[in-house]
C-alpha cells in the first residue's frame, strides 16, 4: 500500500556499523522521510550515535523497537527500517519487521542461505510490505549505459561476459571485526562480501544463470579468516551465453573491478570501478571496427582505498537507491531491487561454494 499522501515516512535504522552513515545521509537527503530511531545491541554505541546525529530514540533490541512502534503513545508508527547488521542476523530482523507491517530495506547479501532468503521474501509478501536490498552499483550511470546498450541493440543479446574483482584487504580488515571471514557469521569471503555486487550486475546484464563451476581458496589471509580470499568460476546462462569470474582480496595493489560484456552483434563494452568505491565508468567500447578507450588504471589514482573511503564514495548511489525505495513505498510500486531480485546473485555465490566443495557443476 502507498503511504498516506503528504505524510513523512518515519524511518528506523538497525545497526550502527560502517554502513550506517550511508543510510542516514540518504534518508536525510529526502524531503519526505524522518529518521526517528536507531537500534543496536551495543548500548553505548547506539547512544553515542543518536547523540552525534540528532536521532530522538534509541533501542538495543528490535523487540523493543517494534513494540514501541506499535504504540501510538510511545514511538508510534514506523514505515521503513534499514537493516545494517551482520549477514546472518538479517532473516530474523526482516521477518520481525514484516510481521509488524514495516517495509524493509536490507543491506546485501540478503541472507547466507537460499532457504533463508525465500523465507524473508515470503514473509514480506504475506504481510504486504516491500523488501528492498542494497545493490547501489546498479544506479551508476555507466551501469545504466551498459544496460541500455543491450536493450537498444548496440550489443544485442549478450553472449560472453567476464568479471575481474582484484581488491586489496590487509589483515586488519578481518581482525578488526570478529564476524568477518567466518562461515557462521559472514557466510563467505570475497564472493559473499565483495564480488556479489558485480555478480549482481553481470546477471542483471546477461540474464538467468543456469550452471556454475567454481573453485575457492585462501592464499594470503588464512591466519585471519576461514572463508575464501580468492575464487574463480565459469557461468552458463539460460540464453546460452557464457561468462568467467575471478575474485580476490589478496591483490597488492588492488586492480579494482572490470566487467566486460560481448553481445551477439560482436560489440563489446567494459565497465571499470577503479579505485574501489569510485563510480563505475565505461572505459572500453568496441563497436564495428572502432574502439574507444579511457585509462583503466589512471596513473594518479591510489589503488588501495580504506574501507571508510570506499563507503563514503558510495553514498551518492545509496542516495539514489534509497530514493527509489522510498518512492516505491510512497507510490505503492515495486523498488528497483526487490528481495526476489537480490536472491539471484546470492544463489550464484552459494552455487560456486557448493561446486568448489563437490568438484561438479551446480545449478543455482
N, C-alpha and C positions, 0 to 999 in steps of 0.2 A: 504494500500500500504506500502511496506517496505521503510525504509528511504534510501536516496542516499548512495551508498557504500562509506565507509571511512569517511563520514561526521559525525561530532559530533552532537548528538541530543541536541537541545537547550531547557532548562527547565525553567519554572517559577513556583514558589511555592506561592500559595494563602492561606494566613492565617499564622500568626507568633506565634500561641499559643503553648501549651505544646508539641504537636507532631511535630512541625516544624523541630526540630533538627534531629529527626529520618529520615525524608525525605532528608534533606540536606546531612547528613552523608552518607546515602545510595547512593545518586547520585554521591557524590564526591569519593566514593569507586570504581567507574567505570571509565574506560578509555575513553568511547565513549559518555560521557554526560558533559554538561557545564551548571551550574545554572547561568542564565544571568539576572534574575529579581525576585523580591519578591513583593507581593501585600498584603496590609492590610488596613482596614478602619481607623486604628489608625496611623496617620501620624508620630507622634513622635516615636512610637514603630517600625514602618517599617523602618524608617531612622536609628534608633539605631541598629536594627537587620542587616541591609545591611552593615553598617559600621563595626560592630563586625565580620561579616562573609565574608567580602570582595565581596559582590554582587554588580554589577555595577549599576543596575537600580532599582528604587522603584516606586510603583504606589499605589494610595489609592482607586482606583475603577477598577473593571475588565473591564469596558467600555474603560477606558484609556489604560489599558494593551493590550487588543486585538486590539485596534486602532493602537497602536504603533507597535504591532507585524505584522500588515498588511502593514506597511510602510517600505520598504527597506532602506529608508533614516533615519529612526528612530530606534526603537529597532530591527526591522526585524523579521525574521521567528522564531516562537516558535513551537516546535514539541510536547511537553508534558507539561501539567500543573498538579501539585499535588494540590488537594483540601483538605485543612486542617482547614476548617471553621466549625462553629456550624451546627448541623444536618439539620435544616430547610432551610439553605441557599444553600445546595448542588444543588438542582434542577436548579435554575436559572443560577448558575455558570457552571454546566455541559452542559446545553443546549447552553449557550452562547459560550462556548469553542467549542462544536461540530459544531455550525454554522460558527465558524471561522476556521474550519478544523484542530483543535488541539486535539490530543489524551489526555485522562483524566485518571488519577489515583486518586481515591477518597477515603478518609478515611471512615470507616464504622460508622454508618449504612449508606447505600447509600441514604436513604430517611426516612421519618417518616410516609409515607402513601403509599400503594401499587400502586395507580394510578400515584403517583409522580415517583416512580422507573420505571414504564412502560414508561412514557414519556421520561425519561432520556435514557433508553436503546434504544428506538425507534429513538430519535434524533441522537444518536451516530451511529446507523445503517444507517440511512438515509443520513448522511453526510460522511460515510465511514471512521469513526475514531473508535479507540478502547476505551472501557471503562473498566477499572480495578478497583477493590475495595479491600482495605486492610483487609485481614484476614490472618495475618502473622503467626498465630499459625499452619496453615496447613503445614508450612515449617519446623516445629520441626522434627528432625529425629525420635522422638518417635511417632509422629502422622503418619509419613510415614510408620513406622513399623506396627502400627495397621492396616493401610490401606492394607499393604502387607499381613498381617496375614489373612485378609478377602479374598483377591484375590487368595492367594495360597492354600486355603482350610484348613489352620490350624484352623481357626474359621468357615469358610464357611459363608453361608448367616446368617447375624445377626438376632436373634430372640428376644433378650431382651437388653435394654440399660438403663443407668442411668446417670444423671448429677447432681453433687452437687457443687454449687458455693456459698461458705460461706466466704464472704470477710468482711474486716473491713474498714469502712469510718467514720471519725469523722465529726462533724458538720461543721468544717471549709472547708471541701471538697466542700460542697454545697454552703456555704455562700461566699466563695472566688470568685466564678464565677457566676454571676447572672443568666446565662441561664441554669445552671444545675438544674435538679429536677423540671423543668417546663414542662407541657404538650405541651405548644405552642413552646418552644424554644429548648427543649431536646427530646421531643417526647416520653418520658418514663423514667423509673428509672433503677433499677438493670437489668431488662431484656434487655432494649434497649442499655444500655451503657456498661455493663459488660458481662452479660450472653450470649449475642448474639454471642460472639466469640465461645463459647463452644456448643451452639445450632448449629452453622455452622459446627463445627467438627462432632457432632453427626449425623446430616443429611448427611454429606459427607460420614461417615462410613456406615450408615444404610439405606439410600435411601429416597425416597419421603415420606413426612409426609402428611397423608390424613385427619387426625382429631386430634384436641387438645381439652382438657377440663382443664381449669385452674382457679386459684384464685390469686388475688394480694391483698396486704395490706401494710400499713405503720405503723411500730411498734415503731421505735426508732427516726426517723428523721422527724417526721411530722411537727415540728416547722420550718424546713429548706427546705422542699420540698413538692410539691403537688402530685408528682408521687410516685410510689411504692418503698419501700426499701426491700420488700420480695415477693416471688411468689412461687407457686407450680403448677405442671401441669402433666397430662398424655398425651402421644402422641401415635397415631396409624400410622402405615406405610403401604404403598401400598403393600409391601411384606407380610403383616400380622403380622409383628413384633410390639412390644410394648416397650415403654420407659417411665421413670418417670424423673421429674425435680424438684429440689429445688434450690432457689437462694435467696441470701440476702446480703445486705451491712450493716446489723445490728449485725454482729458477732464480739465479742471481747473475745479472739483474733480471727483473721481470720484463717480459716482452709484451705484456698486455694480452689483448684478445683480438683475434681475427675470425670473422665468419664469412665464408665465401660460398656463393650460390651460382651455379651454371644452369641456364634454362634450355628448353627444347629449341629455342631459336639459335642457340650457340653462344648467346651473350652471357657475360659473367659480371658479377659485382662483388666487391669485398667491403665489409663493414669492420672498422677497427675501433677498439677502445684502448687508447694508449696516450698518457699513462692511465693506469687503472683508476676508475672513478670519473674520468672526464667523459664528456658527451661523445657517443659514438659518431663516427664520420665515415662517409663513403670515400675511400682512398684509392680504389681501383674500379674502373668501369671499362669493360671491353665490349664493344658493340660493332658488328660487321668487321671492318678492317682497321678500326680506330681504338686506341687505348688511351684513356685519361687517367692520370695518377696524381696523387699527393704523397708526400713522405709518410710512410707508415710509422716510422720512429723518428720524429723531429729531433734534430741534434740538440736543441736547447732544453728538451724535456727531461725531467728527473724520473728515472724508471721505477724506483722503489718508493711507493707512496704509503704513508702511515694510514692506518685504518680510520683515524679521526678525519683525515683529509679526504679519504675516499667517501665516507658517509656524508661529509659536508658538501662535496661536489655533486652528490646525488639528490640533494634537497630540491632543486628545481623540478626534477622528474617525479619525486614523491609528491610535490605540489600538484603536478598535472594529474597523477593517478588518484590522489585523494580528492581533487576537484571532480574528477569523473565519477568516483564512487558517491560522493555527496550529491551530485546532480542526479544519479540514479535513484537514490533514496528520496530526494525531493520530488522527482517526477514519476516515480513508480516504474522505472525502466531497469534494464539489466546493465550492470557495470561492465567495463571492457574486459576485465579478467575475473571471471567467476570461480567459485570453488571447483566446479567441474572442469573448467579450462585449465586451472592450475594443477589439477591432478595428472594431466598428461605428461608434463616434464618429470613429475615425481615418479610415475610408473616407469619411465625410461631409465632414470637413475637407478631405481631398485632392480630393474631387469639387468642392468650392467653388473651390479653386485652379484646377483644370482648366477649370471653367466660366468663371471670370474670364479665363483665357487665351484660350479659344476663342469666348467670347460666346454659348455654347449651353448648354442644359440638359444635365446629366450624371447618369448612374445611378451611385450609389456602389458 
